[in-house]
Amino acid sequence: MASSPRRDGKRLLVLGAGPAQLGLLASARASDAYVIAADRDPGAPGFRYVDRRAIVSAEDEFGIERLAEAERVDGLIAPGIDWPVAIAARVADRLGLPHPISPATGVLATSKLKQRERFVSAGVPQPGYALCRSAEDAAEAAERLGYPCVLKAPDRQGQRGLTLVRAPADVRAAADEALAASRGGLCIVEQYAPGREVTVNAFSQRGRFVPLTITDREVAEPPAFGVALAHIWPSSLPPAEIGRAVEAAAAAAAALGITDGPTYTQILAGPEGPRVAELAARLGGGHDAELCRAALNVDLNGLALRAALGEEITERALTPGARAGGACVRFLVPPEGTLAAVTGLDDALALDGIELARSYRAPGYEFGRLRRGADRAGAILAVGRDREEALARAAGAIDLIRFETEHVEALA
């Protein structure tokens, strides 16, 4: 980590320096911007890319505003995580800084409940849902909506308070978990929509929605329900279904008032057509922007940086120029225990088609059972002539990587 200024460009404040912000921070470091990152974790891995680190929670709005004022920043950005998206929008508005979304849109983009309400009024397809204030309410809602169903906190991400419920006997525990995780003491019971999960990564400019990568999202089995294990491009859905998924994502962005900047939309592609699971007005937190550059030669990180700083974005910057026939991000799942060492990353990166081989954690970190996205240990980004070759190359790289713990040594 640099401790003194290296560049004299615009001053950028990045909210978060964890695994979800690594790609954006690396891109910012390669620019001429002076980069400040705020994170409550002194050991956050993204701090190695910044000019100045601030030990401030990305969710501490008062602290973020004081930091932005003191550092005289030219822009703020909150990539990879939801709640700070609204904080960045509000702070930018109060300080008179450019920002791609308004405070009102920031609120809609960070509340699953407000999103759902807006989607209803705009006719955006989505799963059926009910808002609940107690476990008793949740049990009644689950009976109406049917099993299996999903319980979640409306104002959290990263699988906090998220449970797939298959039977009535499991509702109370799931509701208690969601209510405890919620900032507002509420939970959502949602229909479980069978079908494929795809992610539409897009960028909007002056009201024009530009879809970039549409990826298949492979997820873990419960209890790690909703945790992505891979993003695979291109999606294997038929072209007509991909088109309908993009239309649903565009309608969702319009319903929330998003006219500029990146969006990350999860779509459930089922037999009844696409349904919007949720939209985030930010870059995806699973190396989605790096995958976009590897697949299409579109610098989504750079686009997000320019939007945050109020800089012009050209048509050419949004025009794909395919580099690969297939690409994928595969996440590394570690053995449980205290991390002693990580080996094989350099060997993995030396393989054909491996563009990124990254560990998120330093020795001493305690890995538990995979339950949330934060429990993943790292990622591989691979490209190939098609998606199958990209997946095969990623698998070969993963075979070389070991996470050695105090009590067990196992392959990633």
VOGU-3710 file (C-alpha; in Angstrom, 3 decimals, decimal comma):
1> massprrdgk> 0,000/0,000/0,000  1,264/3,453/-0,851  1,197/5,874/2,074  1,800/9,080/0,128  0,388/10,534/-3,099  1,652/8,971/-6,312  -0,524/10,939/-8,754  -2,052/14,348/-9,089  -5,355/13,491/-10,781  -8,856/13,669/-9,339
11> rllvlgagpa> -9,425/12,473/-5,808  -11,711/9,456/-5,510  -13,232/7,956/-2,366  -14,063/4,243/-2,620  -16,466/2,837/-0,044  -15,082/-0,553/0,900  -11,718/-2,259/0,388  -12,751/-5,896/0,651  -12,824/-8,685/-1,949  -15,833/-7,125/-3,718
21> qlgllasara> -13,893/-3,899/-4,358  -10,577/-5,380/-5,515  -11,174/-5,029/-9,254  -12,335/-1,430/-9,064  -9,474/-0,462/-6,766  -6,908/-2,102/-9,042  -8,385/-0,212/-11,986  -8,342/3,059/-10,050  -4,698/2,509/-9,136  -3,862/2,152/-12,831
31> sdayviaadr> -5,455/5,540/-13,523  -4,092/8,950/-12,551  -6,619/9,320/-9,700  -5,596/9,740/-6,081  -7,488/6,912/-4,368  -8,792/6,896/-0,810  -10,580/3,795/0,467  -12,738/3,504/3,567  -13,147/0,167/5,336  -13,518/-0,775/8,989
41> dpgapgfryv> -11,121/-3,728/8,558  -7,466/-2,622/8,896  -6,461/-5,770/7,019  -8,840/-5,277/4,080  -7,091/-6,687/0,977  -7,956/-3,710/-1,217  -5,864/-1,321/0,849  -2,784/-2,428/-1,063  -4,077/-0,537/-4,105  -4,777/2,832/-2,495
51> drraivsaed> -2,935/6,067/-1,793  -4,662/6,572/1,537  -6,579/4,143/3,682  -9,209/5,245/6,169  -10,367/2,889/8,921  -13,994/3,954/8,631  -16,948/1,653/8,025  -18,407/2,020/4,545  -21,804/2,073/6,305  -20,925/5,008/8,590
61> efgierlaea> -22,580/7,818/6,655  -21,466/10,589/9,018  -17,900/9,292/8,998  -17,888/8,961/5,204  -19,114/12,524/4,755  -16,493/13,917/7,139  -13,803/11,939/5,322  -14,988/13,119/1,900  -14,931/16,751/3,073  -11,532/16,463/4,725
71> ervdgliapg> -9,987/14,801/1,666  -11,660/17,265/-0,758  -12,705/14,407/-3,001  -14,020/14,849/-6,532  -16,252/11,783/-6,426  -17,424/8,754/-4,441  -18,147/5,204/-5,530  -19,494/2,119/-3,726  -18,729/-0,943/-5,863  -19,598/-4,513/-4,968
81> idwpvaiaar> -21,791/-3,934/-1,890  -25,313/-2,569/-1,618  -25,902/-0,410/1,460  -23,078/2,089/0,799  -24,542/2,762/-2,682  -27,206/4,991/-1,123  -24,662/6,558/1,247  -22,410/7,532/-1,655  -25,364/9,073/-3,507  -26,497/11,115/-0,498
91> vadrlglphp> -23,022/12,314/0,453  -22,256/13,292/-3,154  -25,538/15,223/-3,301  -24,874/17,112/-0,057  -21,334/17,997/-1,115  -22,354/19,030/-4,629  -20,316/16,278/-6,305  -21,195/14,471/-9,536  -22,811/11,076/-9,147  -24,557/8,700/-11,558
101> ispatgvlat> -27,641/8,147/-9,368  -29,774/10,388/-7,171  -30,302/9,872/-3,430  -33,876/8,729/-4,137  -32,677/6,102/-6,594  -30,004/5,062/-4,113  -32,692/4,278/-1,550  -34,677/2,222/-4,076  -31,566/0,352/-5,153  -30,617/-0,688/-1,608
111> sklkqrerfv> -33,996/-1,768/-0,226  -35,407/-5,044/-1,508  -38,818/-4,001/-0,205  -38,886/-0,587/-1,892  -37,616/-2,208/-5,080  -40,435/-4,742/-5,014  -43,024/-2,011/-4,454  -41,669/0,014/-7,366  -41,549/-3,072/-9,592  -45,216/-3,748/-8,831
121> sagvpqpgya> -46,237/-0,232/-9,863  -44,092/-0,401/-13,025  -45,205/-3,889/-14,040  -41,721/-5,400/-13,784  -41,963/-9,222/-13,522  -40,838/-10,541/-10,146  -41,556/-13,374/-7,704  -44,584/-13,027/-5,433  -43,734/-11,785/-1,952  -45,085/-10,644/1,410
131> lcrsaedaae> -43,652/-8,272/4,010  -43,634/-9,676/7,557  -42,927/-8,302/11,024  -42,872/-11,544/13,003  -42,311/-15,266/12,672  -46,084/-15,749/12,905  -46,631/-13,385/9,964  -43,942/-15,237/8,020  -45,588/-18,615/8,640  -48,913/-17,318/7,362
141> aaerlgypcv> -47,269/-15,772/4,298  -45,402/-18,985/3,518  -48,669/-20,918/3,563  -50,190/-18,459/1,093  -47,190/-18,352/-1,232  -46,381/-22,057/-0,988  -43,302/-24,156/-0,362  -40,451/-23,985/-0,995  -40,113/-20,265/-0,329  -37,326/-17,821/0,425
151> lkapdrqgqr> -37,008/-15,693/3,562  -34,712/-12,687/3,512  -33,896/-9,418/5,226  -35,011/-6,559/2,949  -31,971/-4,396/3,645  -29,048/-6,822/3,667  -26,871/-8,522/1,071  -24,289/-11,267/0,962  -26,766/-13,931/2,102  -27,202/-12,390/5,557
161> gltlvrapad> -30,621/-13,465/6,791  -31,312/-15,431/3,590  -32,785/-18,941/3,825  -34,500/-21,380/1,483  -37,397/-22,896/3,435  -38,750/-26,227/2,245  -41,258/-27,090/4,986  -43,453/-25,339/7,603  -41,307/-26,643/10,440  -38,387/-24,533/9,228
171> vraaadeala> -40,165/-21,183/8,885  -39,751/-19,863/12,427  -35,975/-20,330/12,563  -35,575/-18,748/9,130  -37,833/-15,823/10,074  -35,937/-15,244/13,309  -32,664/-15,161/11,367  -34,010/-12,721/8,781  -35,573/-10,440/11,398  -32,363/-10,417/13,438
181> asrgglcive> -30,315/-9,496/10,356  -32,711/-6,764/9,210  -31,906/-3,173/10,051  -35,624/-2,346/10,267  -37,012/-5,418/12,013  -38,757/-6,709/8,872  -38,448/-9,744/6,654  -39,670/-10,712/3,221  -41,213/-14,068/2,362  -40,811/-14,677/-1,348
191> qyapgrevtv> -41,977/-17,310/-3,777  -39,206/-19,656/-4,796  -39,022/-19,324/-8,554  -37,599/-22,470/-10,160  -35,373/-21,992/-13,147  -31,964/-20,779/-14,157  -30,224/-17,816/-12,564  -28,587/-15,319/-14,887  -26,931/-11,980/-14,242  -27,281/-9,009/-16,575
201> nafsqrgrfv> -24,311/-6,671/-16,198  -25,091/-3,394/-17,932  -24,198/0,269/-18,095  -26,642/3,115/-18,656  -25,759/6,412/-20,269  -28,245/9,279/-20,441  -31,144/6,880/-20,189  -29,843/4,311/-22,675  -29,510/0,844/-21,153  -26,516/-1,006/-22,632
211> pltitdreva> -26,388/-4,729/-21,771  -22,865/-6,118/-21,656  -22,311/-9,596/-20,208  -25,242/-11,919/-19,517  -23,821/-14,738/-17,431  -25,100/-17,987/-15,987  -24,887/-17,919/-12,210  -24,050/-21,248/-10,564  -24,886/-21,289/-6,861  -24,101/-23,464/-3,867
221> eppafgvala> -26,500/-25,819/-2,176  -28,076/-24,902/1,190  -27,055/-23,880/3,789  -25,034/-21,668/1,429  -28,199/-20,815/-0,489  -27,642/-17,976/-2,931  -23,827/-18,023/-2,763  -22,374/-17,859/-6,278  -19,753/-20,484/-7,128  -19,321/-19,397/-10,747
231> hiwpsslppa> -20,306/-16,785/-13,338  -20,146/-18,223/-16,866  -20,246/-16,300/-20,144  -21,936/-16,521/-22,528  -25,151/-17,731/-20,981  -26,372/-21,044/-22,362  -29,980/-19,829/-22,426  -31,572/-19,673/-25,880  -31,147/-16,252/-27,514  -34,849/-15,420/-27,183
241> eigraveaaa> -34,734/-16,064/-23,422  -31,585/-13,970/-23,091  -33,380/-11,175/-24,898  -36,333/-11,361/-22,500  -33,948/-11,360/-19,511  -32,288/-8,193/-20,835  -35,688/-6,558/-21,358  -36,639/-7,357/-17,756  -33,354/-5,912/-16,461  -33,822/-2,748/-18,519
251> aaaaalgitd> -37,387/-2,353/-17,213  -36,138/-2,786/-13,650  -33,463/-0,089/-14,095  -36,017/2,306/-15,574  -38,459/1,621/-12,741  -35,831/2,678/-10,190  -34,917/5,832/-12,097  -31,459/4,665/-13,171  -30,313/6,610/-16,217  -26,541/6,483/-15,734
261> gptytqilag> -23,927/4,132/-14,343  -23,543/0,386/-13,851  -26,267/-2,066/-12,888  -26,082/-5,666/-11,764  -29,415/-7,487/-12,123  -30,153/-11,050/-11,059  -32,818/-12,691/-13,215  -34,674/-15,951/-12,593  -35,292/-17,504/-16,010  -38,139/-19,953/-15,568
271> pegprvaela> -40,888/-21,553/-17,645  -43,185/-18,562/-17,061  -40,622/-16,094/-18,333  -37,943/-14,009/-16,602  -38,477/-12,588/-13,137  -36,261/-9,950/-11,554  -34,836/-11,217/-8,272  -33,078/-7,937/-7,492  -31,143/-5,073/-9,037  -28,068/-3,310/-7,691
281> arlggghdae> -27,002/0,125/-8,957  -23,341/-0,786/-8,843  -20,707/-3,122/-10,197  -21,123/-6,771/-9,305  -19,005/-7,963/-6,395  -17,822/-11,200/-8,021  -15,261/-9,889/-10,533  -18,090/-9,212/-12,995  -16,329/-6,143/-14,377  -13,086/-8,051/-14,916
291> lcraalnvdl> -15,032/-10,797/-16,691  -16,647/-8,155/-18,899  -13,259/-6,824/-19,951  -11,897/-10,319/-20,601  -14,954/-11,335/-22,606  -15,861/-8,153/-24,497  -12,919/-5,791/-24,066  -15,236/-3,295/-22,368  -13,649/-1,690/-19,310  -16,627/-1,691/-16,962
301> nglalraalg> -14,456/-0,685/-14,001  -13,167/2,294/-15,959  -16,699/3,264/-16,993  -17,843/3,196/-13,361  -14,873/5,333/-12,319  -15,629/7,940/-14,957  -19,309/8,005/-13,978  -18,376/8,557/-10,332  -16,118/11,463/-11,249  -18,553/13,055/-13,684
311> eeiteraltp> -16,304/12,492/-16,685  -17,451/12,061/-20,278  -18,121/8,538/-21,496  -17,762/7,964/-25,225  -19,819/5,628/-27,369  -16,652/3,762/-28,231  -16,035/2,920/-24,575  -19,380/1,072/-24,501  -18,833/-0,810/-27,769  -17,800/-4,460/-27,340
321> garaggacvr> -14,840/-5,851/-29,171  -14,856/-9,566/-28,386  -11,595/-10,973/-27,049  -12,762/-14,461/-26,116  -15,354/-17,027/-27,097  -16,001/-17,906/-23,468  -15,072/-16,711/-20,005  -15,836/-17,633/-16,424  -15,173/-16,676/-12,836  -14,867/-19,645/-10,493
331> flvppegtla> -14,743/-18,984/-6,761  -12,408/-20,847/-4,426  -13,957/-22,633/-1,449  -11,435/-23,226/1,344  -11,219/-25,940/3,981  -12,292/-24,890/7,454  -9,632/-23,711/9,878  -7,044/-20,991/10,400  -5,247/-20,123/7,177  -1,516/-20,803/7,349
341> avtglddala> -0,539/-20,340/3,701  -1,820/-20,221/0,132  0,226/-21,935/-2,562  -0,124/-22,421/-6,290  -1,481/-19,022/-7,293  1,513/-18,171/-9,471  1,441/-21,609/-11,086  -2,268/-21,204/-11,792  -1,773/-17,751/-13,289  0,906/-19,135/-15,622
351> ldgielarsy> -1,573/-21,474/-17,318  -3,053/-20,631/-20,720  -6,222/-18,587/-20,483  -5,960/-17,694/-16,788  -6,331/-13,948/-16,432  -6,792/-13,717/-12,677  -5,869/-15,996/-9,773  -6,587/-14,282/-6,496  -6,692/-15,132/-2,812  -8,791/-12,843/-0,644
361> rapgyefgrl> -7,342/-13,635/2,762  -4,002/-13,390/4,544  -2,561/-16,045/6,881  -4,293/-16,014/10,244  -7,789/-15,662/8,787  -10,297/-18,134/10,216  -12,341/-19,962/7,582  -15,641/-21,469/8,650  -18,215/-23,479/6,768  -19,364/-21,958/3,483
371> rrgadragai> -22,508/-20,002/4,322  -22,162/-16,567/2,707  -20,302/-14,933/-0,119  -17,772/-13,588/2,377  -16,751/-17,175/3,194  -15,231/-17,692/-0,256  -11,443/-17,639/-0,317  -10,599/-16,309/-3,746  -11,339/-16,569/-7,430  -10,078/-17,665/-10,834
381> lavgrdreea> -10,934/-15,835/-14,068  -10,410/-17,918/-17,194  -11,027/-17,374/-20,913  -11,213/-19,824/-23,794  -12,440/-20,432/-27,305  -15,840/-21,207/-25,786  -17,392/-21,471/-22,326  -16,470/-25,139/-21,987  -12,779/-24,447/-22,577  -12,886/-21,525/-20,134
391> laraagaidl> -14,434/-23,794/-17,474  -11,875/-26,526/-18,119  -9,010/-24,054/-17,808  -10,445/-22,705/-14,565  -10,720/-26,239/-13,180  -7,094/-26,918/-14,078  -6,003/-23,764/-12,276  -8,031/-24,603/-9,181  -6,344/-28,007/-8,998  -3,012/-26,245/-8,432
401> irfetehvea> -4,140/-24,059/-5,540  -3,994/-25,113/-1,911  -5,299/-23,323/1,156  -3,259/-24,751/4,015  -4,834/-24,509/7,447  -3,685/-25,327/10,931  -5,517/-28,638/11,125  -6,114/-29,666/7,514  -4,588/-29,284/4,078  -6,972/-29,670/1,167
411> la> -7,438/-28,642/-2,411  -9,421/-25,462/-3,050
//
